[in-house]
Structure formats: C-alpha cells, structure tokens
Amino acid sequence: MNDLGSYDGLGLAELVRQKKVSPRELVDDCIARIDRVNGRLNAVVTRLDEQARAAAGRPIPEDAPFGGVPFLVKDLGQPLAGARFSRGSRYWANDVPDHDSELIRRHRAAGLIIVGKTNTPEFGITPFTESELLGPAKNPWSLAHNTGGSSGGAGAAVAARIVPMAHGGDGGGSIRIPASCCGVFGLKPTRARTPHGPDTAEAWFGFALDHALTRTVRDSAALLDATHGREPGAPYAAPTPAGRFLDEVGRPPGKLRIALCKTPPLPSTPHRDVLDAADDAARLCASLGHEVEELRLPIDAQQFALDFTTLVAISTAVDLDEAAVRTGRPLRRELFETPTWVVAMLGRTFTASAVESARRRLQGLSRVVEAELARFDVLLMPTLGAPPPLLGSLKPAGIEATAQKLIAAANLTPLLRVSSLVSAIAAKIYAFIPFTPLANVTGLPSMSVPLTWNAEGLPIGSMFTGRFGDEATLLRLAAQLETARPWRDRRAPVDAG
C-alpha cells in the first residue's frame, strides 16, 4: 500500500473493491506521480486533474474490471470529450471534441479514470515522439534517448510508473515500438478487434487499430476483454474469441511451433543487439519446451517499402484535406511540420491506379506470409532494427532536411515522383522499424515482450506474431515468458514511485 506504483491495473482495482484505497486516492496519487517526473519526461501533454477527481467521485460501473484505476489516453486517434485533441499538430492545437470515441466509452465503462493525454508525433507518422508542438518525449531508462512512437508518451508513462497502463494506437508498430524502447508489454490485436469509430471506420487502409501498453500481460488481456468487439457501422470485424482473453493468462500454451525470422521485411541492416535479443528469446522459448526453427520470409523489401509508403502517404494527404473541410480553415504549410507536409505532397502525386496496385500487392504479400507461416503457431522477430535511438537522431538533418524544406516551400511536386527520392526519405525510418509493419499489413496480432536489456541498460523487445484472430496463443505464451523472466518489477532510473 505504501507503493501504489508496484501494482498493476487489476491489482489497483482489487484494492478499490476491498476498500483499502479509494478511487480519489488513486487519482491523487497518479497526479502526484505526474508532478514528480513529467517535467523530465514530457510524457503527459494534457492534464485532466479536475475532471479525473470529479470522475473519481462517481459510482463505479457494475462489474467494472478496472474500477477507479487511473489511465492515460494518447493524443491521437481517439477523441475525448472536453479535452484538447492536438494530434501532435499545430493545425489542431486548439481542437476540443464534444464527444468520446467508442473506444473511450468502453474505457470508461471498464471503470478507468482518464487523468490526462500522452505525447505523440504529428499525426502519428513517425516512429519517434518529437513533435514541434508538444516537444520530445524522453525515455525513463535514459533521458538522452527517444521513447519510440507514435505512442511514445504512453510508453514513457507506463515505464516510469505514472500509470500501470495507457492507451496506444498501432498503424506501423506504434504500440510495439515504444513498448520495446521503454521496456513494457505492448500488444497490437488482430485487425478490427477494437473499435475505431464513430468518426472514421478505419485508418491507414485498416493497418491501424488501438489497444494499450501495460506493465503486465494480464492487464492487457483484461483490457482487451473490456474493449473488443464490433461497433455499429464497422466495415468488418475480427473473429469472435472462444472465451475471455484474461482466462488465457496462466493457461499452459502447450508445445508451440515457433518460426524465428531475423531477416527484416523492410530494407534494413539490424543492429547486433536486437539480433542477439531475438536469439536469446528463441533460446528461452526452447528452454520452455517450444520448438524453434529459423525461417526466411520471401518478401521483396524494396517493393514492400514503396507500397507501404504509398498507402501511408495517400492516407496523410486525405487526412489533411478532410481537416480543411471539417474546420473550414485553409491548409497552410507553416501549420504543419515539413516531413508531414512532404508526405502529404507525395500522397497527392499517386494516381488511383497506383494506390490500388499498392494495396493489391500488399494483400498478395499477406497471403504469401500466412502461407509460409501455416505450419507454425507463432513468428518470432526482433521488434526493432536497433536499440532506442538518441533524441533527434531519426529526424531529417543536413542535406535531407534542406531538400525537404525546399520541396515543401517551392511545391516541387515533380521531384517526389522519383521513386529513388521517395525511398531515400523513408530509408532512415524503415531501418529503425523494419519488422513491425508486417503485422499491420497482414492484420495479424503481434506483441513486443520486454525480455532483454543491453549493455547500456536500454530495453530491447522481442516480437511475437500469431495467427489471425489468435491473441489467445500469444497471451498464453506472453504469460509464460513473464513468469520465466519477470520484468514488471524492473525500475527505470526515472521512476514516479
């Protein structure tokens, strides 16, 4: 009781049920934690102290699994009534929605009390959290390093024990990337497992969906129980689970067939530390009785990069165009970061034929990947191509930054039609995240598990991807790994406790 930061979300909810602590006490404790460390981390970018205290005084929903537990929501993807919704962008800096998203409504019904919103890059485009509006989120394991992105503020907040879990979204790895960088557990569920509306039906051609970053596997499972399921008007739905996800935690996974793949699907030369971490995870799995076999997936990395970039770019262009329609305000270049503006410019260069061709190739890639994995239960890969990067190291610099500014300022759209230039713009990003987007394109459930810390004391995740609709196997395996090599009690140097 003296250290509420040592409890996970379900543990705090149990204290509330036993009347050992009140929701107001949990909220006040969380606010104090933000006060203690957020000045160093910049993880929480919008404070909702009084709204949270008011919510703590209301009755807890019946059978709520997380009754009274403080929670943070990413400032992207999910509107929250009465709270700034910046999306990391100067253009949206003063937007305050008048409604909750369906996912937020389910969070509230689960008993969660939202105490603030977390840092994110502009529109979640980059895998690092350093927006010009919100400033950089810093890693609790080393303030000189990035948290990853785009749920970087969430990763920092959970790792620093501000909250036991926080909302995140994942369109190309944006839950698993910060989970790896910050040494926490991050699960991207099966496509359409969680709701995306009511404002939009899907994001990034269905690549993106929302869940959470947590310190424990059971919190992730219980939250998925509380939030999964089709919403009215959704274009499609994930397969119905056989039972509760929480019941899978602690259930023996049996002898799994695990494919170990260290060859990145996107162009990259992975760092030795991440390859060693994947090998270490494979040995751990083998020691637990699983069968591990190395596999190389037949993927054209350059074509994958070009097609994925095409669809993200066109989505970004449409997002900006829709913003202008919704607000009635013109799109002025100075209201957006240069890389975002250039990505949107790129998106407008593609013909409908080019976009549809990219989409079909990625659908074909999904079929190839699932066929290759048919004889396996789980795919094991490094989560990232490198350990957590230094702040600023992934941002455009030098000639690259100058070229982007010139292209944006002079509207040099024809230059963006040169595929080699497009590849150069994306090369640095894909070198860092060469593994995570595959699960977004295929729609497969995927998780980053914090099993390794390198010689510099930085966390390195290992990524396990399951069959479509089969979060159950991943959760059973994750719980087994959590027992074999516990991580929840590891404390980062910057700790709110």
SVG drawing of the C-alpha trace seen along z (x, -y; Angstrom):
<svg xmlns="http://www.w3.org/2000/svg" viewBox="-25 -29 52 59">
<polyline fill="none" stroke="black" stroke-width="0.4" points="0.0,0.0 2.9,-2.3 3.9,-1.9 0.9,-2.0 3.2,-2.1 4.1,1.6 0.5,2.7 -0.8,3.3 -4.2,2.1 -6.1,5.2 -4.2,5.0 -5.3,1.4 -8.9,2.3 -8.8,5.1 -7.6,2.6 -10.6,0.4 -13.0,3.4 -11.6,4.3 -12.0,0.6 -8.3,0.4 -8.0,-2.6 -10.5,-4.9 -10.6,-6.0 -9.9,-9.6 -6.8,-8.4 -5.6,-6.6 -6.2,-9.7 -4.4,-12.0 -1.5,-9.6 -1.4,-9.5 -1.4,-13.3 1.4,-13.4 3.4,-11.0 2.9,-13.2 4.1,-16.2 7.2,-14.3 8.5,-13.1 6.7,-14.6 8.9,-17.7 11.8,-15.4 9.8,-13.0 7.2,-15.2 5.1,-12.1 1.8,-13.7 0.9,-16.7 -2.6,-17.5 -3.6,-17.4 -7.1,-16.5 -6.7,-16.7 -10.1,-18.1 -12.0,-16.0 -10.3,-13.0 -11.1,-14.0 -14.7,-14.5 -14.9,-11.1 -13.4,-9.5 -16.4,-10.7 -18.9,-8.9 -20.2,-5.4 -18.0,-2.7 -19.8,-0.8 -21.1,2.6 -18.6,5.4 -16.0,2.9 -12.6,4.8 -10.6,1.6 -12.9,-0.4 -11.1,-3.5 -7.8,-2.9 -6.1,-6.0 -5.5,-5.8 -3.9,-7.9 -5.1,-8.4 -2.9,-9.1 -3.4,-12.5 -4.2,-10.9 -6.9,-8.7 -9.5,-8.7 -11.4,-11.9 -12.1,-12.6 -14.9,-15.0 -13.8,-18.3 -10.0,-17.6 -7.7,-19.1 -7.1,-16.8 -4.0,-18.1 -2.9,-15.0 0.6,-16.4 0.0,-19.2 -0.1,-23.0 -3.1,-22.8 -5.2,-21.0 -3.6,-22.7 -6.9,-24.2 -9.4,-21.5 -11.6,-20.3 -14.1,-17.5 -17.6,-17.4 -17.8,-13.6 -16.0,-10.5 -15.0,-7.8 -16.5,-4.3 -13.2,-3.0 -13.1,-5.8 -16.7,-5.0 -15.6,-1.3 -12.6,-2.5 -14.9,-4.5 -17.4,-1.5 -14.4,0.6 -14.0,-1.8 -10.9,-3.6 -10.4,-7.2 -8.7,-9.3 -6.2,-11.6 -4.5,-13.0 -3.3,-12.6 0.0,-11.5 2.6,-12.7 2.6,-11.7 4.3,-12.8 2.3,-14.8 -0.5,-12.5 1.5,-9.5 3.5,-9.4 7.0,-8.9 8.2,-6.1 9.7,-8.6 7.9,-11.1 9.4,-14.6 6.7,-16.9 7.3,-20.6 4.1,-21.4 4.4,-19.0 8.2,-18.6 10.1,-15.4 9.1,-12.6 12.1,-11.2 12.9,-7.7 12.8,-6.8 15.7,-4.4 17.8,-7.2 16.7,-10.8 19.1,-11.2 17.1,-8.5 13.8,-8.5 10.7,-6.6 9.9,-5.4 6.5,-6.3 3.9,-7.0 2.6,-6.1 5.8,-7.4 4.3,-9.3 2.3,-6.2 5.4,-4.1 7.3,-6.6 4.3,-7.0 3.9,-3.2 7.7,-2.6 8.0,-5.4 5.0,-4.1 2.9,-7.1 0.1,-4.7 0.0,-0.9 -1.2,-1.0 -2.0,-3.6 -3.9,-3.7 -1.9,-3.4 -2.5,-3.0 -0.6,-1.0 -0.5,-1.6 3.0,-0.5 4.2,0.6 3.2,-2.4 2.3,-0.3 5.1,2.2 7.9,-0.3 7.5,-2.3 6.9,0.9 10.3,2.1 12.1,-1.2 10.5,-1.6 10.7,1.9 7.0,2.6 4.5,5.0 2.7,3.9 0.0,5.9 -1.4,5.0 -4.5,7.1 -6.0,8.6 -7.3,6.2 -10.7,4.8 -10.5,6.4 -11.1,3.0 -13.4,0.2 -12.2,-2.8 -15.4,-5.0 -17.6,-6.7 -15.8,-9.4 -13.9,-7.0 -14.4,-3.4 -10.7,-2.6 -7.3,-4.2 -4.4,-3.7 -6.3,-1.2 -7.1,0.9 -3.4,1.1 -4.1,-0.9 -6.0,0.0 -5.9,-0.8 -5.2,1.0 -2.7,0.3 0.8,0.5 0.9,2.3 3.4,3.5 1.7,6.9 0.2,9.3 -2.9,9.8 -3.8,6.1 -3.5,6.2 -5.8,9.2 -8.4,7.8 -8.5,4.5 -9.0,6.3 -11.9,8.2 -13.4,4.9 -12.9,3.1 -13.1,5.7 -16.0,6.2 -17.6,4.8 -19.3,1.4 -22.3,0.3 -21.3,-0.6 -17.8,1.1 -16.9,2.4 -15.7,5.7 -14.9,7.5 -12.3,9.7 -13.2,13.3 -15.1,13.8 -12.8,15.2 -13.6,18.5 -13.6,17.1 -12.2,14.4 -8.7,13.2 -7.9,12.9 -8.6,16.7 -5.7,17.4 -3.2,15.8 -1.6,18.6 -3.1,21.3 -0.3,23.6 0.4,22.8 1.5,26.3 4.4,27.1 4.4,24.3 6.0,24.3 7.9,21.0 9.5,19.6 12.5,17.4 13.0,14.8 15.8,12.2 15.8,11.1 13.8,7.8 10.8,7.5 11.7,3.8 15.2,2.5 17.5,2.6 20.7,4.0 19.6,4.8 21.9,3.9 23.7,6.7 21.9,6.1 18.4,6.7 19.6,9.9 21.1,11.1 17.9,10.3 15.9,12.4 18.3,15.3 18.0,15.0 14.3,15.1 14.4,18.1 16.6,19.9 14.2,19.0 11.3,20.4 13.2,23.6 14.1,24.0 10.3,23.8 9.7,26.7 8.8,25.0 10.1,26.0 12.0,23.2 13.0,23.2 14.7,20.4 12.7,19.1 13.3,16.6 10.2,15.0 10.1,14.5 9.5,10.7 10.7,8.1 11.8,5.5 12.1,2.6 8.7,3.2 7.1,3.6 8.7,0.2 7.4,-1.5 3.8,-0.1 3.5,-0.8 4.8,-4.4 2.3,-4.9 -0.7,-4.0 0.5,-5.9 1.2,-9.0 -2.2,-9.0 -3.8,-8.5 -1.9,-11.5 -3.0,-13.6 -6.6,-12.7 -6.3,-13.4 -5.1,-16.9 -7.8,-17.5 -10.5,-16.3 -9.2,-18.5 -9.6,-21.5 -13.2,-20.5 -14.1,-19.9 -12.6,-23.1 -13.1,-25.4 -9.5,-26.6 -7.0,-26.5 -4.1,-24.2 -1.1,-26.5 2.4,-24.9 3.6,-26.7 0.9,-25.0 2.5,-21.6 5.9,-20.0 7.9,-19.8 8.1,-16.0 4.3,-15.8 3.7,-18.3 6.1,-16.5 4.4,-13.1 1.0,-14.7 2.5,-16.2 3.8,-12.8 0.4,-11.3 -1.2,-13.7 1.2,-12.5 -0.2,-9.0 -2.9,-8.0 -5.9,-5.9 -4.3,-3.1 -1.0,-3.4 -2.8,-3.3 -4.9,-0.3 -1.9,1.5 0.0,1.0 -3.0,2.2 -3.3,5.3 0.4,6.1 0.2,5.8 -2.8,8.1 -0.8,10.6 2.1,10.2 -0.3,11.1 -1.3,14.3 2.3,15.3 3.2,14.6 0.3,16.6 1.0,19.5 4.7,19.5 3.6,19.4 0.8,22.1 2.9,24.8 3.9,22.5 1.9,21.2 4.0,18.1 6.5,15.9 9.4,14.5 11.3,11.5 13.2,8.6 10.7,5.8 13.0,3.1 16.1,2.7 18.1,1.1 18.1,0.2 16.3,-3.0 17.7,-5.9 19.2,-9.1 16.8,-12.1 16.9,-13.8 18.8,-11.1 15.9,-10.0 14.8,-13.5 15.7,-14.8 19.1,-16.6 21.6,-18.2 21.0,-17.8 17.9,-15.7 16.2,-18.3 17.2,-21.1 15.8,-19.2 12.5,-18.6 12.2,-22.2 12.9,-23.3 10.4,-20.8 7.7,-22.0 8.4,-25.7 8.6,-25.7 5.9,-23.0 8.4,-20.9 5.9,-18.0 7.6,-16.6 10.7,-15.7 8.5,-13.4 7.5,-11.3 11.1,-9.9 10.9,-6.6 14.6,-6.8 13.9,-10.0 10.9,-8.6 12.9,-5.6 15.6,-7.9 13.1,-9.8 11.8,-6.6 15.1,-4.7 16.1,-6.1 12.7,-5.3 12.4,-1.8 16.0,-1.0 14.7,-1.5 11.3,0.3 11.9,3.0 9.9,5.6 6.7,4.1 4.7,3.0 4.3,6.6 1.7,7.4 -0.2,4.2 -0.4,5.1 -1.3,8.7 -3.7,7.8 -2.1,10.5 -1.9,10.0 1.5,9.1 3.2,8.2 6.5,6.8 7.7,8.5 10.4,6.9 12.9,9.8 16.2,8.1 18.3,5.0 21.5,4.3 24.9,3.4 23.9,-0.3 20.9,0.6 18.4,-0.1 15.4,2.2 15.1,4.3 11.8,6.0 11.3,9.3 8.2,9.5 5.9,12.5 3.2,12.5 0.3,15.0 -2.3,16.4 -5.2,14.2 -7.7,13.9 -5.5,15.9 -4.5,13.5 -5.2,16.4 -2.0,18.2 0.1,15.0 -1.3,14.2 -0.6,17.7 3.0,17.5 3.5,14.0 2.3,15.0 4.7,18.0 7.6,15.7 6.6,13.2 6.9,15.9 10.1,17.3 11.8,13.9 9.8,11.3 10.0,7.7 7.3,5.9 9.5,5.1 12.4,3.6 12.6,-0.1 13.8,-2.7 16.1,-5.4 13.3,-7.9 10.5,-6.4 7.5,-8.2 7.4,-6.0"/>
</svg>
